[in-house]
Amino acid sequence: MTRRWRPPLVLVLMGALGGSLAVTFLGLILFRYLGPEIGFRLAAAIVMAGIAAATMVLAWLFARLLMRPMQALEHYAIGVQRGQDVAPPVRFGTQELHHTGQAVLAMARSLQDGEATVRSYTQHVTHELRTPVTAIRAAVELLDDADLTSSDRALLQQIDGARGQIEDQLTALTEAARARATRFEGTSTLRDVDLPAMHPDLTVVEEGRDLTLPIPVEALTIILHQLSRNAGEHGATRVTVLATLASVTLCDDGPGISDGHADRIFEPFFTSKRDSGGTGMGLSIARNVALAHGCELELVCSTSGACFRLHFERL
């Protein structure tokens, strides 16, 4: 960005106020002296035309120095939030807007670089680890046909089980990184998600099923699916979903979440069901999808079972 002089905001505001007062006084003076010479009606018309022209000039200056830079910055911020490829603003009217714009652009670049680093590192790690995991799978399949003792076969099963857990973790890690970067558009309803069909083993009770919600159906589906699957994996048989204009709340009848685990449930890879195949990424994926769409997912207090609330605006 080239260096150029930019007026301070106080100069723009004071100049506009001073210009308005000057135009008013000049109009009165012109009306006072032109009226007797050319007639007060014609003098009034000339003064009004002059005031209108001066007002249009001031409005143009305000639009150029304040409104357009602010709208451009807002457009850029919205584009970055939605993951679109938008060009950053190149003009800032005042010194204050210039400093603010530079700070916003730097923050956006930092966030984009951070997301790109997470995605590239995740892809690199999963790619590098899948090769030895594939080799372990091939070795297990080869040894499975060999004449092994019972103890050796039990050890082989443990190795194959560990290999399966690694593959599940790599898949979950890829899904979590994708959830942070993917953003959908549109609105949805609970009927669009059709949670009862997705989880036939659960009794699903829904309130506000036809209410239009300010979140895309793809995002809402991922979030409610992860929450319902997590409920089923922890012994719940019934989930209740309440939709309002401000949030969606999902509660289950399971054993609930202990106080010691409540602060860690959204951490990647944290699970109390590791022995039964849990990856600990379901709730992390649900929160990442919520954050990617400007929402907030939180654990709320409940007298029984676990209860989660999806707010459509950040808390």
N, C-alpha and C positions, 0 to 999 in steps of 0.2 A: 504494500500500500504506500503510495507516494505521500511525502510530507506536504501539508498545506495548512494555511492558517484557518482556524475554525473559531468562530466567535463564541465566547462563553455564554451560557444560558441566561445569566443575569443581564447581559448586554442585549440579548434578543428580546427578553421580556420588557426591560426598561425602554428599549427602543420602540417596541410596539405600543406601550402605554404613552410614551412621549409623542410618538407619531399621531396617535389617536387624538391627544389633546391639541397638538399643533394644527391638525386638520380642522378640528372644531373651532378653534380660535380664528384661524384664517378664513373659515367659512363665514363666521360672524362679521369679521372685518370686511370681507368682500361684499357681503349682503348689505352692510351698513353704507358702504360707499358706492356700490353699483346700483343699489335700489333707486335712489333719486335720479340717476343718470339714464338708466335703460328701463326702468320699471321694476317694481318689487317682484312681480310674478316671474319675469325673465331672469332676474337676479337669483331668485330662489331656485329656479330650474338649473342654472349654471352651478350654483353652490352645491346642490344635491348631486349633480353629475360629477363634480369634482370630488365630493366626499365618497361617492360610490366607487370612483376609480381608485382613490387612495386606499379604500377599504379592500378592494380586490388585490391591490399590490401587497398590502399587509397579509392578507389571507394566503397569497402565493408564497410569501416568505415563510410564514408559519408552516405551510404544507411542506416546503422544501427543506427547511431546517429542523423540523420536529416530527411532523406526522409521517412523511415518507420513510425516513430512517427507522422510526419505531416500527412501522408496518413491515419493512424489509427484515428487521431483526426478528420480529415475531414470526414471519413466514419461514425464516431459516430455522428458528428453534423448533417450530412445529414439524418441519420436514425432517430434522435430525431425530426428533422423538419418534417419528413414524418410520424411520429407517430409509428415507428417500435420499436420492442423490441430488441435493440442492446446492447451488452456488452460494457462498457467503456474501453478505452485503459488502459493498465497496465504498459507499459514501455514508458519512455520519455528519449531521449538520452542525452540531455544537461540540465543544470540547468535552462536556460531560457525557453526551451520547457516544462520542468517540471512545472514551475510556470504558464506558459500560459495554459497548459493542465488542471491543477488544477482549474484555474479560469473558464475555459470553462465548466468543469464538474460541478462545483458549480452552474454556471449560468443555465445549463441544468436541474439540480436537482430542482433549485428554480422555473423554468418555469413549470416543470412537476408537482411539488407540488401545484403550484398556479392553474394550470388547473384542477388537481384532486380535489382541494378544491372547486373550482367554480362548478364543475359538481356534487360533493356530496352534497353541500349545496343546489343547485338547485333541485336535486332529493328529498332531505329531505323536502324542503319548499313546493314543488308541491304535494308531497305525503300527508303531514300533512294538507294542505289546501283543498285538494279534498274531504276529509271526511266531513267536515262541509258544503262544497258547495253541496255535494250530499244530505245531510240532508235538506238543504234549498230547493233543487229541489223537493224532496219528499213532503215537507210541502206545497210548492206552488201547486203541483198537487193535494194534498189532499184538500186544501182550495178552489181550483178552482171549485170544485163540490158543495161547500157549498152555502147557500143562503146569499149572501153578498150585501151590499148596493153599490151604484155606487162609492162612495168615497173609501170604503174598497177595491173594486175591482181595482180601479186605484192605490191604494197603493200596492196591491198585484202584479200588473204589474210592478211597479217600482222595487219591490224586485226581481222579476224574471229577469228583465232587468239587475239589478246589479249583480245577480248571473251569467247571461250569460257573462257579461263583465269580471268577475273574471275568469271564465273558459277559455275565450279567452286569457286572460293575462297569465294564467298558461301554456296554450299550446304554446303561443309565447315564453315564457321564456324557456321552454324545447327545442324548436327549436333553439333558440339563443345559448344555451349551447352546443347543438349538433353540430351546425355550427362551433363553435370554435375548436371542437375536431376532426371532420370528415375531412379526406383528401382523394381525389381521384387522379388517375393517368391517364396520356394520353394527347391527344390533341383534338381539336374540330374545328368546323366551325359553322357559323351562320345557315347554312342549317341543321346541326344536331339538333340545338335547336328548329327550326321551330316555332319562336315566333308568326307569324300570326295565326297559328292554336291554340296556347295557349290562345291568346287574340283576339277572333273574333270581339269584340266590338271596337277594335282599328284599325286604318289604320296604318300598319307597312311598312315603307320604309327602305330597307336594302342595304347597299353598302359594297362590299367585302364579299359577302355571301359565296363564296367558298374558301376564304383564310384560310389556316391552322393556327390556333391560339394556342399558348403554354399554354393552360389551359384545364383541363378535361371537357368533355361535361356536366357531372353532375354539376360541380361547375358553369360553365357558364350559365347553365339553371336556377339554383337557383337565381343567381345574376340578370340576365335579366328579369326573371319572377317577382322578387320583385320590380325592378325598374318600369316595365311596369304596374304592379298592382297598385303601388303607384301613377303613372301618371293617370291611369284611375279613381282612387278614388278621385283625386283632380280636375277632370273635363276635363282632356285631351282627345282628340279624335284621335290624330295622334302622333306616335313616329317615330323618324328617328334614325337608328342604323348605325354607320360607324365603320367598322373593319379595322385595319391596323396591321402590324407586331408588333407594340409596344403597342397598346391599342385598346379598344372598347369604343366608345362614344355613349350614348343614350340621345336624346333630345326629349322633348314633346312640345305640343302647349298649355299647360295648363296655369294657372294664374302665375306660377312661385313660387319662394320661397322668402319671405320677408327677408330683411337684419337682422331683429331681430331674425329670426328663422334659418338663414343659419348656424350659429355656433353650433346649437343643433340638427340638423336633424338626426345625426347618434347616438344620445344618446338613450339608451334603454328606452322604454315607453314614449318617447316624441312624441306627435302627436297633430295636430290641428283639428283632426276629431274624438275626443273622443265621442262626442254625437251621431255620426253616426256609432259607432262600431269600430273605429280605435284602434289598440293596440299599435302603435308606435314602433313596433319591426321589421317591414319589412326592412327598410334601415339598421338597426343594424345587422340583419341576413345577408344581402347582404355584408356588410363590413366584418363581421366575416368570411364568406366563402372566401372572397378575401384574407384576411390576412392569413388564413390557407393554402393558395396555393401560398404564396409569392407575392401576388399582392397588389395593393393599389387602393381603390375606393375613389374618391373625387368629390365634387360639383364644377363645373366650371362656370365661368361667361357666361351669355347668355342674349341676348337682349330681348328674349321672351321665356316664359316657363321655365322649369327646365332642366338642362343639367348635366349629370354625365359621368365621364370618368374612365374606369377601366384600370389602367396601369399594364402591366405584370411584371414589376419590381418595387420594392419599391422605392419611391421618396427619 
